[in-house]
Amino acid sequence: MTELLMSTRPPARGRRDSFAERSLALRDAAAVGWLQGRGLWCEPRGPFHLFADRLVDGPFELLRVWHTPARVGRSAQHPSSGTVIQIDGAIVLSTATESVGLEPGGVALLPSSGPWTLEGAVASARIEIRSRPGLWPPDVARHRIETLDAISTPFREVLVATAISALSSSLRPEDAGFSAFRQAVENLAAGLPALRSGPTATTPEETLRREALQLIAKEAADPDLTVAGLADRLLVSDRHLHRAFAEHGATPLAEIRAARADLARQHLALHPGRTGPDRLEIARRSGFRTVRAMNEALRASR
């Protein structure tokens, strides 16, 4: 029998993709339905119980979940950067070509493109972090699972403590300062690939895209930064630059706008309400020439 043990507050008014869920307790069909709402299929291994807390803000999701034995997977997805940090119990993560085990303390970067499966023979708990594509270098976890079992323990402890602290609090996406918190979590997650061991193969296009993203991050506040100017700085043609980004379903212009939107969110979080610079000044500090352009970029990057 399906039973909802505890309901959660509804999504924030005005935005269905920005909300908080806490003390969620579901069983059987209701639990499976909740996972389906996250774009996952689920095959329980018996009576199914699930407990979860999560924060969602557009492509960003921070989740703490515990559930009884089940097989869970994603058949298809929009490109994203996903991290699993195992807290309790053991699971096996699989793609069509590989399977890797994850014990408590283990960390895995999920494929940014393509399906994957998570299977637990015992009850297990984990933290998941999902964000926009491009959070990691293009050679990381594109079609495969990257495991970081030997991750620096202090770094993992900081990331886990940050996630648990936020999920145990009353923080919500509409709160002042949430954009800065979200960026802090994404910055921590972006540091995970640097902790892998061993050399990583790359291609000229992937190297070009990585260099372009680094330059965009450095120069995004300059309103004169254009795709043509970016290509000139990198000593390549516009066409070559677009081809490097096209492999990841992106464009140089979209990445420039996304970087500027991130800057705008930082400024807006620092100056909530009517204090501090007005929106036109914030737009200019973030590389936009108009408030309208800034607002459009903020909507597009959520």
N, C-alpha and C positions, 0 to 999 in steps of 0.2 A: 504494500500500500504506500502510495506516495504521500509524504507529509512535509510541509514547510514548518520547520521548528521555530524560526525567528525571521521576521521580515526585516528589510532594510529601508533606509530613507530613499525616496525616489530621486532620479537624476536632477541635477541643478536646473532650475527653471530657465528655459530659453536655449539650452544646449543638451541634446540627448547623448552627446559623446563626451560629456564632462560631468563626472559624478563620483561619489564615494559609496562603497558598500562595506559595512562592518558587522562582525558577529553573525555572518551568514551561516546558517545551519540548514542543510537540505538533505533529503534522502531519496533514493530510488529515481523515479522518472523526473522529479523536480531537479535533482542534482544533475542528471544527464542533460536535461533541457538547459540548465544554466551553462554547462560546458558548451553546448551547441550554440548558445548565444555568443560565446567567445570564438566561434568558428572552429570548434573541435568536435570530433565524434568520440563516443565513449562506449566501451564494452565492459560492464562491471563483471567481476568474478563471483558475485553473490550479492546479498543485500548491500546496497551502496549508500554510504554516508559521506558527506562532504562538509567541511567547515572552511570558511574563507573570509579574508579582508582584502579589499583592493581599492586603489585610486586610479581613475581613468581620466585622461585629458587628451582627447584626440588620439593620435598614434601612440601616446605614452600610456603605459599601464604598469603599475606596481602592485604585485599580488603576493599574498601569503596564503597557501592552501594546504589542507590535509585531507586525504580521502582514503577509503578502504581499497583493497586490491582491485585494479582495473587496468584495462588497456585503453589509452587515450591517444588520439593523433590528429594531425591536420593534413587533409588531402590536398588542399590548395590554399594559397594565401597571397595577400598583397605583400610585396617586399617589405621586410622590417628587420630590425636588429633585436634578437631575443636571447635572454640569458636565463639559465636555470641554476640555482644554488641549492643543493640538496641539504636539508636540515635533519631529517630523520628517516630511517628506512632506506632501502636500496631500490633503485630503478634501473631499467635498461632503455637507452635511447637508440633508435634505429632509423636508418634511411634505407633506400632500395639496395645500397651497396655496402653498408656497414652497420655494426651494432657495438655500442660501448656501454659499460656499466658505470653507474654513478653512486658512490657511497656517501654517507654524511660528510659534509665539508667539501665535497667535490663541486666543481663548477663546469658548466658546459655552455658553449655558444651554439645556438641553434642555426640551422641553415637559413640564410636570408631569402633563398628562393627554393621552392620545392617542398614536398611533403616530408613529414617525420612522424615517428611513433614513440610513445612513452609507455612502458609497461612496468607495473609493480606487482610482485607476487605477495607482498605484505603491505600493510597500511604505511603510508609515507607522507612526509611533509616537505615542502620546498618553497622557496621564494622565486618568483619570476619577474623579470624586468623586460618590458617590450618598448621599443622606441622606433623612431623613423629610420628608414634605410639610409645608409651612408654614415652611420655612427662609427663604424669600424673601417679600417683600410679595405680596399676591394678584394684583397687576397684572403680575407678572413671569413670563414664559415659561409661561403657563398652557396655551395651545394653539398656541404658536408658538416658533420658535427665536430666542433673543436672542444676537446676536454682540457681542463686546466686543474687536474687533481693536485699538481705540485705548486699551485698558486701560493704566493706569499701569504702566510697566515695573518699577519697584521692587516694587510690590505683587505682580505676577505672579511675579517672581523669588523672593520670600519664600514664596509658596504652592507653587511648584514645588519649591523647595529643601526645604521641610518634607515634602512628599510623597515625594520621592526619598530623603531621609535616612531616613525611617521604613521605606520599602519595601526599602532596602538594608541595614537593620539586622536584628536577630533579634527585634524587638518582636512580641509576640503579644497577642491580645485578652484572654487570661487574666492577663497580667502586671499587677502593681500599677502604677497610674498610667495605664493605657490609657484609662480613661474620661475623664481630664483631657486626654489627647492627642487623643482623638476630638472632644471639645468644642472644642479649639483649632482643629482643622481645619475643623469646622463653622462656627465663628465667622469664620474667614478666608473660607470660601465664602459666608457670609451677607453679606459686605461687597462682593461682586462687583457686585450690581445698582446700588449707589451710584456705580459708575464708568461707568455708561452716560451717554451724552450726549443732551441734548434732553428736553423734557417728556414725561411719560407720562400717558395718559388713565386715568381711574379713575371708579368709580361710587360712589354713596353707601354701598352695602353693602360695597364693598371698602375704602373709607375707614374705615367703622365697624370692620371686622374688624382692620385694621391698628392702629387706636387701641386696640382691645381687647387685641391681642397685646402691644402695648407696655405696657399697664397690668398685664397678667398677668405679664410678665417682671419688672416692678418690684415687684409685690406678692405674688408666689407664696409667699414664705416666711411670709406671714401666714395662719395656719390659719383665720381668720375670713373670708377671701376666698371668696365663693360666686358662683354665676352670677347670682343675684338682686342681690347687692351690686355685681357688675360692671356689670350693666345700669343700676342706679341711678347709679353713678358716671359712666356714659356718657350718661345722660339719655335712655335708650331703654327699650322694653319687653323683657321676656324673650323674647317671640316674635320681635321684630325682631332681637335679638341672635342667636338660634338660626338665623334665616333667613340672616344674613350668613355664618355658619360652614358652613351646610348646603351652600352652593354649592361648597365645597371638600371635601365629604365628611367634615366634622369637626363637633365640638360645642364650646361654651365649656368645659364640664366636662372634656372630654378634653384640651383645651389646658392647663387649669389643672393637671391631674394630670401631664401631660408636662413642664411647666415645673418642677413640684416634684420630679419624678423626676430631671431634669437637675441640680437643686441637690443632691439626695441623692447622685448619682454623684460630684459634685465633693467633697463632704464625705467620702465613703467612700474616694475615691482619695487624699485627703490624710491619712487615718487608717487605713491598711491593717492587717490583723491585729487584735490586741487593744489596740493603743495608741490614745490619744485618746479622744474621747467614745464611749460605748456607742451601740448602734443606736437606742435609744429617744431619746437626746439628738439624734442625727443626724436622726431622723425629725422631731422637733419643730423643729429648725433649718431643715428643708426644707419646713415647712408642713403636715406630717402629724401627726395626733393619736396614731396608733398605728404600731408597727413593721409590723403586718400590712398596713395601708393603704399604707405605703411600699413594702413588698415586692411587693404586687400592682401598684402603679404602675410599678415598675421592670421587672417581667415584661412588662407590657402595652406599654411604650414601646420595647422592644428591636426 
